[in-house]
Amino acid sequence: MAKEKVVLAYSGGLDTSCILKWLADKGYEVIAYVADIGQKDDFEKVKAKALATGASKCHVLDLKKEFVTDYIFSAIRANAIYEGRYLLGTSLARPLIAKHQIEVAHKEGAQYVAHGATGKGNDQCRFELSYLSLDPKIKIISPWKTAEFMEQFKGRDDLIAYAKKNGIPVDATLKKPYSEDENLMHISHEAGILEAPEKIPADSVYSRTVSPKDAPNESTFLEIFFKDGTPVKVVNKNTKETKEEPLELFTYLNKVGAENGVGRMDMVENRFVGIKSRGLYETPGGTILYTAHKDIESIAMDREVMRLRDTLSPRMAEIIYYGFWFSPEMDFLNAAFNKSQEFIDGKVVLELYKGNVFTRARESPSSLYDKELGSMHIEGGFDQKDSTGFIKINAIRLMAHRAIVEKQGRLRRK
């Protein structure tokens, strides 16, 4: 009798390596699926490890370009940032991983998909909501919500012991037990020794960026060009290097940002399930683009469109963070944001210095900035006497309110 097939989202890390072995021992034919989204892994070794651990096959898919153009740039165009701070690195990657996992499942004729996310975190939602949006009939195995698995494994210490017992090499140790997730957008650090928010983490936790205090003593100047809100070119004014291809452009910004200590952040956030958690993030390229994009909009976007868009950006971030990438509300917001980005064209000059990103200049062929109209030195076609009536009209309700306050005050004193 043929075994039932399950496609496992596999990273080669502690959790998914143990889950692969556990599923194989349960009698499933496990097909490992690895998404290359920019993590610094030796994918041949990851594939070999999956096969040695019990997988019948291992698909390794290069999704880096799609990740940049369809996910990262979409979030940048929307200025999507969760709780005012988090640039959504892991959140953006999960729907892309899930999309191709479903495609592999269809190709392999698998009845099941599986992941290594816990029942406390956000990733379970991002994976499973994406799976069911893309294929409502797919069956999901989520070991960290399975009684038998949870009885055997209480936490990461048990996983480390299980891996050692079964000869599965893993990077996690009891001395360095925190969890990391890496992709092109960021690297995150959480859990383990980082779960005490009152503790200052050692600088050694950070692995993608240099410490701002150790960054160069000279500034790096970048020119970033946009077309319809999408970054299309970056020029390093110091070295004259130019990058235009999307993946190359974003990878370069990661490199330059990391060298200048840009993009570090330590926050306590609210997970979708209602639990607070502490995360340390390094997002150099994303931080640079977010800053530049906000600034090119300042000169090229209509005020009322910007105000309306700014009410939607936090909602977009929540949708991404919670796992509703493949949803009707996401389709609606993407259409709205894409419309808002028409004519968001031009160039922003940034200065990077010891962890900071400063805007130094900007210009746009779609600029709504009128130098003569805004000048304090010339009239520029603006009759300042008109402002008298403008102020009087806007003061009508204020004067009416003051009259009521004074009237009520007199009545109360009586």
ZAMARDO-406051 format. One record per residue: x, y, z of N, C-alpha, C in turn. Coordinates in steps of 0.02 Angstrom, whole numbers, padded with zeros to 5 digits, always signed. Example, Ala and Ser with C-alpha at 12.3 -4.5 7.8 and 13.67 -1.06 7.14 Angstrom:
BEGIN
+00660-00284+00390+00615-00225+00390+00660-00165+00390+00642-00112+00354+00684-00053+00357+00645+00002+00394
//
This chain:
BEGIN
+00042-00060+00000+00000+00000+00000+00044+00062+00000+00030+00108-00045+00071+00169-00051+00062+00213+00010+00117+00242+00031+00114+00288+00088+00080+00353+00068+00048+00384+00116+00021+00451+00105+00078+00501+00102+00073+00548+00056+00127+00596+00045+00113+00661+00082+00166+00688+00110+00162+00753+00142+00221+00796+00119+00207+00857+00100+00259+00904+00081+00274+00948+00141+00335+00943+00165+00355+00980+00225+00395+01042+00206+00374+01100+00232+00414+01161+00224+00476+01152+00268+00533+01141+00235+00593+01119+00270+00648+01172+00265+00678+01187+00322+00733+01235+00323+00800+01203+00338+00799+01143+00365+00861+01112+00386+00880+01130+00457+00839+01171+00490+00851+01190+00559+00826+01138+00608+00828+01155+00671+00812+01108+00724+00741+01081+00719+00692+01125+00716+00622+01104+00717+00604+01060+00658+00617+01085+00597+00594+01049+00539+00634+00985+00527+00696+00982+00550+00735+00920+00544+00705+00866+00588+00687+00884+00649+00656+00836+00694+00587+00817+00670+00549+00865+00644+00482+00851+00618+00486+00804+00558+00535+00814+00514+00543+00769+00456+00552+00697+00480+00597+00687+00527+00610+00620+00553+00548+00592+00587+00513+00633+00625+00453+00611+00661+00398+00590+00611+00389+00629+00558+00338+00612+00508+00355+00548+00471+00419+00539+00455+00440+00478+00420+00429+00417+00464+00444+00424+00529+00433+00368+00575+00358+00353+00585+00316+00404+00572+00244+00394+00576+00216+00358+00515+00257+00348+00464+00236+00311+00405+00219+00352+00344+00232+00417+00347+00219+00459+00288+00279+00457+00240+00265+00467+00177+00318+00482+00129+00328+00557+00132+00385+00578+00157+00398+00649+00168+00437+00678+00109+00408+00728+00078+00442+00764+00024+00462+00832+00053+00527+00842+00059+00551+00905+00086+00550+00959+00032+00532+01018+00053+00528+01076+00008+00565+01134+00041+00615+01159+00006+00657+01213+00032+00648+01274-00012+00631+01330+00017+00623+01393-00020+00686+01435-00009+00721+01449-00063+00779+01494-00059+00753+01565-00066+00749+01600-00009+00725+01669-00009+00780+01716+00018+00842+01692+00010+00898+01736+00027+00935+01718+00091+00916+01663+00123+00952+01643+00183+01021+01615+00163+01069+01625+00205+01138+01606+00190+01149+01532+00207+01122+01488+00167+01128+01416+00177+01163+01384+00119+01195+01328+00132+01221+01285+00079+01165+01237+00061+01131+01251+00007+01070+01214-00009+01083+01142-00030+01143+01128-00055+01160+01059-00070+01166+01019-00005+01194+01050+00047+01199+01017+00112+01130+01009+00143+01088+01061+00136+01020+01057+00163+00982+01000+00130+00989+00994+00064+00956+00941+00027+00981+00873+00049+01047+00866+00055+01076+00803+00076+01053+00784+00146+01048+00834+00189+01026+00822+00258+00954+00798+00259+00911+00829+00217+00841+00808+00214+00835+00735+00192+00873+00717+00142+00869+00648+00117+00897+00599+00168+00950+00619+00203+00980+00575+00254+00935+00568+00314+00892+00618+00326+00848+00616+00384+00785+00577+00371+00771+00563+00307+00713+00522+00292+00668+00545+00236+00684+00601+00204+00642+00625+00149+00652+00582+00087+00598+00571+00049+00604+00534-00013+00630+00577-00070+00615+00642-00065+00637+00692-00114+00649+00757-00078+00685+00802-00112+00693+00869-00084+00693+00919-00141+00642+00962-00143+00638+01015-00193+00668+01078-00164+00716+01107-00199+00746+01171-00180+00728+01222-00234+00689+01272-00216+00665+01321-00265+00695+01390-00250+00722+01421-00301+00750+01489-00295+00694+01539-00305+00673+01571-00251+00616+01617-00252+00638+01689-00238+00702+01702-00240+00728+01767-00218+00701+01825-00260+00702+01818-00326+00679+01874-00368+00605+01887-00357+00565+01835-00355+00493+01843-00343+00481+01874-00275+00520+01856-00226+00513+01884-00159+00523+01959-00161+00574+01981-00197+00589+02053-00200+00534+02090-00239+00519+02068-00299+00474+02107-00343+00401+02104-00322+00378+02046-00299+00306+02038-00286+00286+02045-00213+00334+02042-00168+00318+02044-00097+00351+02103-00062+00418+02106-00064+00453+02161-00030+00434+02228-00060+00437+02234-00127+00421+02298-00158+00348+02317-00149+00303+02268-00145+00232+02282-00132+00224+02314-00064+00260+02288-00014+00256+02316+00053+00287+02386+00056+00341+02396+00020+00373+02462+00019+00326+02513-00013+00294+02496-00068+00247+02543-00100+00190+02563-00054+00172+02517-00009+00116+02530+00038+00140+02562+00103+00205+02570+00112+00233+02592+00176+00206+02549+00234+00202+02484+00221+00174+02438+00270+00226+02423+00324+00210+02443+00385+00255+02432+00442+00212+02418+00503+00223+02360+00535+00179+02336+00588+00196+02371+00654+00143+02397+00686+00149+02431+00750+00202+02486+00749+00207+02518+00691+00250+02576+00683+00324+02561+00681+00344+02497+00683+00416+02481+00689+00439+02422+00647+00399+02369+00643+00422+02306+00612+00409+02306+00537+00462+02294+00499+00458+02297+00426+00439+02229+00394+00414+02183+00434+00376+02125+00408+00418+02073+00370+00482+02066+00388+00524+02020+00350+00498+01949+00347+00485+01918+00405+00458+01850+00406+00387+01848+00378+00347+01897+00395+00277+01899+00374+00271+01899+00298+00315+01934+00264+00313+01937+00191+00334+01872+00158+00379+01835+00191+00406+01775+00161+00358+01716+00164+00319+01712+00217+00278+01652+00227+00227+01639+00172+00189+01689+00148+00142+01673+00095+00176+01650+00030+00235+01677+00016+00272+01655-00043+00293+01582-00035+00319+01564+00024+00338+01495+00037+00277+01449+00030+00221+01470+00060+00160+01429+00059+00135+01420-00012+00137+01472-00052+00114+01469-00121+00149+01414-00160+00215+01413-00155+00253+01363-00193+00250+01294-00160+00238+01292-00095+00229+01227-00062+00166+01193-00088+00113+01231-00097+00051+01203-00125+00063+01179-00197+00102+01217-00235+00117+01197-00303+00157+01132-00305+00204+01124-00258+00242+01061-00254+00196+01003-00234+00150+01016-00188+00102+00965-00167+00060+00941-00226+00038+00988-00266-00002+00970-00326+00041+00930-00375+00102+00951-00384+00147+00917-00431+00161+00845-00408+00168+00836-00343+00186+00771-00316+00126+00728-00299+00066+00756-00306+00006+00719-00288+00001+00706-00213+00025+00753-00174+00025+00746-00101-00042+00768-00072-00066+00730-00023-00128+00747+00010-00118+00797+00067-00057+00801+00092-00043+00841+00151+00013+00892+00138+00010+00946+00176+00068+00991+00183+00080+00998+00258+00143+01013+00276+00161+01019+00346+00210+01076+00356+00212+01102+00416+00257+01157+00433+00281+01148+00505+00331+01187+00524+00360+01181+00591+00341+01237+00638+00291+01277+00621+00273+01333+00663+00237+01309+00726+00246+01346+00780+00215+01327+00844+00143+01353+00847+00107+01328+00897+00038+01349+00908+00031+01415+00945+00088+01444+00964+00087+01509+00998+00102+01567+00952+00133+01553+00895+00160+01606+00854+00116+01628+00797+00144+01672+00756+00108+01699+00698+00114+01655+00636+00170+01618+00630+00183+01583+00568+00131+01528+00554+00104+01497+00606+00051+01448+00595-00007+01479+00556-00024+01541+00573-00079+01575+00539-00059+01591+00467+00002+01617+00458+00024+01637+00391+00027+01577+00345+00053+01521+00369+00056+01461+00327-00013+01433+00313-00051+01422+00365-00114+01385+00357-00168+01426+00323-00172+01490+00337-00219+01532+00301-00202+01536+00226-00138+01536+00211-00116+01536+00141-00133+01470+00108-00117+01414+00142-00133+01349+00113-00206+01344+00094-00250+01361+00142-00321+01352+00132-00351+01402+00083-00319+01460+00076-00341+01508+00025-00325+01483-00045-00268+01449-00051-00245+01425-00116-00273+01357-00135-00287+01315-00085-00316+01249-00097-00358+01229-00036-00423+01245-00038-00467+01230+00019-00471+01156+00038-00450+01111-00008-00456+01040+00006-00392+01010+00035-00338+01048+00039-00276+01021+00063-00281+01004+00137-00246+00951+00158-00244+00930+00228-00179+00955+00258-00183+00978+00320-00127+01011+00352-00105+00971+00413-00039+00958+00418-00010+00929+00478+00031+00983+00512+00011+00999+00573+00045+01049+00613+00068+01016+00678+00128+00986+00678+00149+00946+00735+00145+00981+00802+00161+01046+00804+00160+01081+00868+00089+01093+00894+00039+01070+00856-00030+01071+00881-00058+01000+00882-00013+00950+00879-00032+00880+00880-00015+00851+00949-00063+00821+00982-00054+00798+01051+00005+00750+01058+00011+00703+01012+00065+00654+01016+00134+00686+01012+00141+00734+00966+00205+00768+00958+00220+00811+01019+00170+00846+01043+00180+00891+01100+00195+00852+01165+00169+00792+01170+00185+00750+01227+00258+00729+01226+00284+00718+01167+00353+00696+01161+00403+00754+01166+00382+00813+01141+00427+00871+01139+00395+00929+01176+00423+00946+01234+00397+01001+01273+00425+01068+01249+00482+01066+01216+00515+01128+01193+00579+01113+01157+00619+01165+01149+00680+01159+01108+00732+01113+01140+00734+01109+01206+00782+01064+01238+00769+00991+01218+00705+00972+01216+00686+00904+01196+00704+00892+01123+00695+00943+01081+00712+00935+01011+00787+00924+01002+00827+00963+01038+00900+00956+01034+00921+00886+01055+00890+00860+01108+00906+00792+01131+00886+00740+01080+00827+00750+01049+00802+00704+00998+00847+00703+00937+00869+00762+00916+00914+00767+00859+00980+00730+00873+01006+00740+00932+01068+00707+00951+01059+00631+00951+01004+00608+00978+00991+00536+00982+00986+00505+00912+00957+00542+00865+00946+00515+00798+01000+00535+00747+01054+00564+00772+01110+00581+00729+01094+00636+00679+01050+00683+00699+01032+00739+00655+01073+00800+00676+01119+00823+00633+01159+00881+00652+01117+00946+00649+01121+00986+00703+01085+01049+00705+01131+01103+00733+01117+01165+00716+01157+01221+00739+01138+01243+00809+01076+01234+00829+01053+01257+00895+01089+01218+00950+01105+01253+01003+01135+01222+01062+01100+01249+01124+01112+01218+01180+01083+01242+01243+01115+01308+01263+01176+01322+01238+01209+01385+01254+01184+01442+01209+01159+01426+01150+01134+01476+01103+01066+01453+01078+01015+01456+01121+00952+01425+01105+00901+01469+01070+00919+01532+01055+00868+01575+01025+00856+01556+00952+00798+01574+00929+00776+01556+00861+00789+01613+00813+00810+01596+00752+00824+01646+00701+00788+01628+00637+00765+01679+00603+00735+01670+00537+00767+01721+00490+00795+01696+00436+00833+01739+00390+00804+01736+00320+00799+01793+00289+00783+01797+00218+00811+01862+00190+00796+01878+00128+00823+01938+00098+00802+02001+00135+00742+02002+00161+00716+02062+00194+00749+02074+00261+00760+02021+00299+00787+02032+00366+00815+01968+00395+00842+01974+00455+00852+01916+00499+00822+01934+00566+00785+01887+00595+00754+01898+00660+00786+01853+00711+00784+01876+00774+00810+01837+00830+00758+01840+00885+00737+01783+00911+00688+01782+00963+00692+01716+01003+00654+01714+01057+00648+01655+01101+00712+01645+01140+00712+01592+01180+00771+01575+01220+00792+01631+01266+00855+01649+01263+00883+01700+01308+00856+01769+01295+00821+01778+01239+00793+01844+01221+00723+01855+01249+00697+01805+01285+00628+01810+01308+00620+01854+01370+00675+01880+01396+00671+01926+01453+00678+01997+01425+00622+02033+01416+00626+02099+01384+00664+02151+01424+00675+02138+01489+00711+02186+01530+00787+02178+01522+00809+02125+01489+00880+02112+01481+00907+02143+01416+00966+02172+01421+01000+02198+01361+01036+02140+01328+01021+02125+01265+01054+02068+01232+01126+02084+01215+01166+02033+01213+01236+02041+01193+01239+02063+01120+01287+02103+01103+01295+02127+01035+01306+02069+00986+01331+02013+01013+01345+01955+00970+01282+01923+00942+01223+01940+00969+01161+01913+00942+01151+01935+00870+01169+01998+00856+01161+02025+00789+01213+01994+00742+01190+01973+00683+01235+01938+00638+01238+01967+00567+01189+02008+00548+01188+02035+00480+01221+02104+00476+01214+02145+00527+01238+02214+00526+01296+02224+00575+01341+02270+00558+01392+02289+00606+01361+02335+00658+01390+02337+00716+01366+02384+00767+01376+02455+00742+01326+02498+00751+01334+02568+00728+01398+02600+00754+01419+02583+00814+01480+02615+00840+01543+02591+00804+01537+02533+00769+01594+02507+00731+01588+02521+00656+01535+02556+00636+01525+02572+00566+01576+02625+00544+01585+02634+00478+01635+02682+00454+01624+02752+00481+01678+02790+00487+01674+02858+00512+01657+02908+00457+01651+02884+00395+01630+02925+00339+01561+02905+00315+01523+02953+00293+01455+02940+00268+01456+02906+00200+01404+02866+00187+01392+02838+00121+01331+02873+00092+01337+02900+00031+01282+02935-00002+01254+02892-00058+01188+02883-00056+01154+02843-00106+01102+02885-00142+01095+02873-00207+01038+02899-00246+00992+02841-00261+00929+02847-00243+00880+02794-00256+00826+02822-00301+00815+02789-00357+00768+02812-00408+00705+02769-00405+00647+02801-00413+00583+02767-00411+00543+02780-00475+00504+02730-00494+00456+02736-00548+00391+02704-00524+00337+02744-00521+00273+02721-00495+00281+02689-00426+00323+02720-00385+00332+02697-00317+00378+02638-00308+00403+02610-00362+00447+02552-00360+00519+02573-00370+00565+02550-00327+00636+02567-00338+00662+02535-00402+00693+02575-00444+00717+02550-00508+00793+02557-00517+00825+02597-00475+00897+02606-00481+00925+02634-00417+00985+02611-00399+01022+02640-00343+01093+02656-00367+01117+02715-00348+01184+02736-00366+01221+02754-00301+01278+02724-00291+01321+02742-00235+01364+02801-00256+01352+02859-00228+01388+02919-00248+01461+02918-00227+01478+02877-00178+01547+02871-00156+01589+02831-00206+01560+02774-00227+01598+02727-00268+01577+02727-00341+01521+02760-00357+01492+02763-00425+01461+02696-00447+01454+02648-00401+01421+02586-00418+01347+02599-00432+01320+02562-00482+01250+02569-00501+01217+02500-00504+01157+02494-00477+01120+02431-00479+01049+02446-00502+01024+02406-00550+00956+02417-00577+00912+02355-00573+00940+02296-00584+00899+02235-00581+00873+02227-00509+00808+02213-00500+00777+02215-00434+00813+02175-00380+00829+02112-00393+00862+02071-00343+00932+02098-00328+00968+02117-00379+01035+02144-00370+01033+02210-00331+00983+02251-00348+00975+02316-00314+00962+02305-00239+00916+02260-00223+00899+02251-00152+00956+02218-00114+00989+02170-00145+01046+02137-00113+01101+02187-00099+01111+02234-00145+01163+02285-00136+01145+02331-00078+01082+02351-00073+01061+02394-00018+01069+02358+00049+01057+02293+00051+01070+02255+00111+01143+02259+00131+01187+02252+00081+01258+02253+00094+01281+02321+00120+01262+02374+00085+01283+02441+00105+01252+02459+00173+01189+02443+00182+01157+02458+00245+01189+02421+00303+01205+02357+00292+01236+02317+00345+01304+02344+00364+01342+02366+00315+01408+02395+00328+01405+02459+00369+01349+02494+00364+01340+02557+00400+01298+02549+00464+01284+02487+00483+01247+02475+00545+01174+02495+00542+01145+02495+00483+01076+02518+00473+01027+02460+00483+00971+02473+00516+00916+02426+00517+00908+02383+00578+00944+02397+00632+00935+02359+00694+00874+02384+00732+00839+02336+00763+00780+02356+00801+00763+02302+00852+00745+02323+00912+00728+02279+00967+00659+02301+00991+00608+02257+00987+00540+02277+01005+00502+02221+01037+00451+02239+01075+00400+02193+01099+00338+02205+01058+00315+02153+01024+00259+02160+00977+00200+02118+00999+00143+02130+00970+00082+02093+00985+00069+02042+00930+00076+01978+00947+00061+01926+00899-00014+01923+00884-00031+01893+00828-00101+01887+00807-00142+01849+00860-00112+01799+00892-00149+01758+00940-00160+01794+01006-00130+01854+01015-00141+01893+01075-00084+01891+01125-00030+01857+01109+00028+01852+01153+00079+01905+01133+00109+01936+01182+00164+01983+01168+00229+01943+01163+00273+01965+01118+00337+01932+01111+00391+01984+01095+00451+01968+01114+00507+02012+01100+00545+01986+01039+00562+02031+00994+00601+02012+00935+00655+02063+00921+00713+02038+00900+00767+02081+00876+00771+02071+00801+00772+02127+00764+00771+02123+00691+00828+02163+00661+00853+02138+00604+00902+02174+00565+00875+02178+00493+00859+02238+00471+00827+02248+00406+00861+02306+00369+00923+02298+00348+00959+02355+00319+00930+02382+00254+00922+02339+00204+00896+02362+00140+00825+02387+00144+00783+02353+00183+00714+02375+00191+00708+02442+00225+00751+02455+00274+00751+02519+00309+00769+02576+00262+00819+02564+00220+00840+02615+00172+00784+02630+00123+00753+02579+00095+00700+02590+00045+00638+02622+00076+00621+02602+00137+00563+02632+00170+00573+02706+00179+00632+02726+00201+00647+02797+00211+00644+02835+00145+00675+02807+00093+00677+02841+00028+00607+02847-00002+00568+02793+00004+00501+02794-00026+00455+02845+00007+00458+02848+00073+00418+02898+00108+00435+02968+00085+00499+02979+00071+00520+03046+00052+00501+03064-00019+00505+03017-00066+00486+03034-00135+00411+03047-00138+00373+03014-00095+00302+03028-00092+00288+03098-00066+00331+03123-00022+00319+03189+00007+00318+03244-00045+00352+03234-00100+00355+03285-00151+00308+03271-00210+00288+03207-00218+00251+03188-00278+00180+03164-00266+00159+03158-00203+00092+03132-00189+00046+03188-00163-00014+03189-00189-00065+03236-00167-00079+03229-00092-00091+03285-00058-00101+03285+00014-00158+03240+00036-00216+03246+00004-00274+03208+00026-00267+03133+00010-00234+03117-00046-00220+03047-00061-00173+03019-00008-00123+03059+00012-00076+03036+00063-00111+03024+00130-00155+03070+00149-00190+03061+00212-00234+02998+00212-00268+02986+00157-00309+02926+00151-00266+02864+00150-00212+02867+00111-00166+02809+00107-00137+02794+00176-00120+02846+00214-00090+02835+00280-00137+02801+00329-00202+02805+00318-00249+02769+00360-00251+02694+00342-00231+02679+00280-00234+02610+00255-00169+02572+00266-00113+02607+00270-00048+02573+00277-00045+02529+00339-00066+02552+00398-00065+02507+00456-00109+02446+00447-00166+02455+00413-00210+02398+00400-00177+02348+00354-00142+02373+00303-00105+02329+00258-00053+02289+00298-00017+02323+00343+00033+02289+00383+00002+02234+00426-00055+02248+00455-00090+02197+00495-00110+02137+00453-00137+02150+00394-00158+02096+00350-00099+02050+00334-00041+02081+00319+00019+02042+00303+00042+02004+00366+00045+02039+00422+00070+02010+00484+00027+01952+00507-00039+01959+00500-00085+01907+00524-00089+01847+00477-00069+01855+00414-00069+01798+00368-00121+01798+00315-00151+01856+00300-00205+01860+00251-00181+01888+00184-00122+01867+00163-00096+01891+00099-00142+01873+00042-00167+01811+00041-00211+01788-00012-00283+01797+00012-00307+01859+00010-00374+01874+00034-00404+01930-00008-00470+01936-00009-00502+01989-00048-00483+02059-00023-00474+02067+00043-00455+02132+00069-00385+02152+00046-00341+02101+00039-00273+02115+00015-00275+02136-00058-00317+02103-00097-00324+02121-00168-00349+02194-00174-00397+02210-00132-00425+02278-00134-00372+02330-00116-00335+02317-00062-00285+02366-00040-00228+02372-00090-00208+02316-00119-00154+02319-00170-00175+02362-00229-00238+02356-00249-00263+02397-00305-00262+02470-00286-00282+02485-00224-00283+02555-00200-00213+02583-00196-00167+02544-00168-00098+02568-00161-00065+02577-00230-00077+02530-00275-00048+02537-00342-00073+02600-00376-00137+02617-00366-00164+02678-00394-00130+02739-00363-00118+02736-00297-00086+02793-00263-00015+02805-00286+00015+02753-00316+00086+02758-00335+00097+02784-00406+00043+02797-00442+00051+02826-00508+00086+02893-00502+00138+02903-00539+00176+02966-00540+00221+02976-00479+00229+02923-00438+00277+02929-00382+00345+02910-00412+00372+02958-00448+00434+02949-00485+00486+02999-00460+00549+02981-00469+00601+03030-00453+00659+02999-00416+00698+03042-00384+00760+03022-00352+00765+03051-00281+00789+03010-00236+00802+03031-00166+00875+03020-00152+00907+03069-00121+00976+03062-00099+00977+03050-00025+01009+02994-00005+01013+02975+00065+01085+02975+00089+01093+02989+00153+01158+02983+00185+01153+02930+00240+01197+02880+00236+01201+02828+00287+01260+02842+00332+01248+02843+00397+01302+02856+00443+01288+02825+00511+01328+02776+00529+01326+02743+00595+01256+02726+00618+01221+02686+00577+01155+02662+00594+01098+02707+00575+01113+02767+00552+01061+02816+00534+01053+02821+00459+00991+02838+00438+00976+02852+00368+00946+02921+00365+00982+02967+00335+00959+03036+00329+00940+03052+00257+00883+03085+00247+00867+03110+00181+00902+03177+00171+00937+03183+00114+00975+03245+00101+00945+03286+00044+00910+03254-00002+00881+03291-00058+00832+03246-00095+00789+03277-00134+00743+03238-00176+00721+03280-00235+00703+03246-00290+00676+03280-00349+00631+03232-00386+00580+03260-00421+00532+03218-00456+00504+03254-00517+00498+03219-00574+00465+03249-00631+00390+03260-00619+00363+03227-00567+00293+03234-00549+00285+03278-00487+00336+03318-00472+00336+03357-00411+00276+03404-00406+00245+03405-00348+00191+03451-00333+00216+03512-00294+00281+03513-00284+00313+03568-00248+00324+03627-00296+00296+03685-00279+00303+03745-00319+00347+03795-00281+00408+03803-00304+00456+03845-00268+00431+03917-00261+00402+03944-00314+00378+04013-00311+00317+04019-00266+00273+03970-00269+00212+03972-00229+00229+03966-00154+00279+03925-00138+00296+03914-00068+00348+03962-00041+00374+04005-00084+00429+04048-00063+00407+04101-00012+00451+04117+00034+00440+04171+00082+00467+04237+00056+00494+04236-00005+00529+04296-00031+00493+04328-00090+00451+04290-00126+00415+04318-00183+00342+04299-00179+00301+04338-00213+00228+04326-00209+00210+04261-00244+00237+04248-00302+00228+04184-00336+00157+04168-00355+00116+04218-00370+00048+04204-00391-00001+04191-00335+00022+04200-00273-00022+04189-00215-00037+04256-00183-00101+04275-00182-00120+04339-00152-00132+04327-00077-00086+04352-00037-00088+04338+00034-00150+04368+00068-00182+04417+00037-00242+04447+00066-00299+04396+00067-00297+04347+00021-00349+04295+00019-00350+04254+00083-00294+04251+00117-00291+04211+00178-00334+04238+00234-00351+04303+00230-00395+04333+00281-00463+04298+00282-00493+04292+00223-00558+04258+00218-00552+04184+00234-00497+04152+00214-00485+04081+00227-00485+04069+00302-00451+04112+00339-00447+04104+00412-00514+04117+00445-00551+04169+00421-00616+04185+00450-00665+04127+00442-00665+04097+00383-00711+04041+00372-00694+03982+00418-00629+03968+00425-00609+03912+00468-00617+03927+00542-00624+03990+00559-00632+04009+00630-00705+04010+00652-00753+04004+00605-00824+04009+00623-00843+03960+00678-00825+03897+00670-00844+03847+00720-00807+03857+00785-00745+03883+00781-00707+03895+00842-00739+03950+00884-00761+04003+00849-00793+04059+00885-00860+04037+00914-00897+03995+00877-00961+03970+00902-00950+03927+00964-00898+03886+00962-00882+03844+01020-00864+03886+01081-00825+03939+01070-00805+03982+01125-00866+04016+01156-00915+04036+01115-00975+04068+01140-01014+04021+01185-01018+03957+01165-01054+03908+01206-01017+03897+01272-00951+03892+01270-00911+03882+01331-00923+03939+01380-00921+04000+01355-00931+04058+01399-01002+04061+01426-01052+04044+01385-01122+04044+01407-01133+03993+01462-01107+03932+01451-01115+03879+01500-01078+03897+01565-01022+03929+01558-00984+03950+01617-01023+03999+01659-01057+04048+01626-01097+04097+01663-01155+04063+01698-01188+04015+01663-01246+03982+01692-01225+03940+01753-01168+03909+01751-01146+03867+01806-01125+03909+01866-01098+03968+01854-01078+04012+01909-01139+04038+01946-01197+04046+01909-01259+04068+01941-01288+04013+01983
//
